[in-house]
Amino acid sequence: MPIHPAIASKFHLFEDISSFLQFMEDPALADRRKAFEEHPGYDAPAVATRMEAIPGPHGPVPVRICTPDWADDAPCLVWMHGGAFIGDDLDMPEADWVARELAFRAG
């Protein structure tokens, strides 16, 4: 399967990096990570959000609650990004954008 040209055009961002762990954890590479994660032409839906924390086995766990405009007393969907956020956080597109899309399309 060929690699999509939009992804292939970002491979230069990995030059001189010895591991994915280095790419994800080295603060000096933050600008390169952000450039890799940018997806021009897509804007996540505008939905109301608020940050909360819930108790976890090792301390509070941050959660973002997305609520569509039409929802006053709507049902709830708990959606957790697979991979346990080992490489990123709630702001990564795979977490934030998907959650916003789910909330927006719930109506």
N, C-alpha and C positions, 0 to 999 in steps of 0.2 A: 504494500500500500504506500503510495507516495506521501511525502510530508507536505502539508499545506504550505504554500509559498509565504503566507503571513508568519507562520512559525519558523520556517527555514530562514527567513530574513533576519531573525533574532539570534541565530546561532553564534554570531560574533560576540555576543554578550558573555559567552562561556569561555572565551579565550583566556589562557593562563590561569584557569581554575582547576585545581586538582581533584575536587570532589563536589558532589551536590551539597553535602553538609557544609562545606566551606562557603558555597554560594549562598546558602540559606542563613548562615549564622554570622558571617563576617560583616560587621557594621560598615566597613569601608566599601562593601559591594551593594549597599542599599539602593543606590541610584540605578545600578544595573538590574537588580531584582525588580524594581518598579517599572523600568523600561520593558522588561520581559513580560510582565503581567498586564501591561496596557493593551487594551483591545479597542482601537479607534473605531468609531462608528456605532458603538453600543453604549447606550445609557440605561442604567438600571431604572426601573419604575420608581417614581416618587411615592413612597408610602411613609406613614408616620412610624418612627422608630423610637425606642427608648432602651437604655441599658439597665440591666439588673444583675444581681449576683444570686446564685442559689448555692446552698450548702453542698459541698463535695467531700469525698473521703480524705482529701489532702488540702482542704481549705475551700474558700469560695470559688465558684466557677462562673466566669462572666457569660452572660447571655444577652442577645439582642432580640427584642420583641418587635416584630413588624406587624403593623395593623393597617389594613386597607381603609380608605376613607369612608366606605359605606358601613363599616363594622361598628355597631354599638355593643352588641352582645353576641358575638360570633363564636362558633366552635373554634377549637384550638388544634393546631397541627404542630407537633414537636418534630423538628427536622434537625438531624445532626450530620455534619459533614463527616464522611468516612475518612479515616486516616488520623483521627484524634488530634488534628492541628499540630502535628509534630513539626511541620516545616513553616507554619505561618500562624495566622490569627483570624479573628472574626471579620477583618476587613479584606481578606483575600477574596477575589472574585468568585471562587468556587463556593464560598460560604455566603457572603453578603449578597451577591447578585441573585443567586438561586433563591435565597430566603425572600428577597424583595419580589422576585417574579412569582413565587408561590403565593405570597400574600396578595399581590396585585390581581392575580388570575383566580383567586378563590371565589370571586363573585360570579 
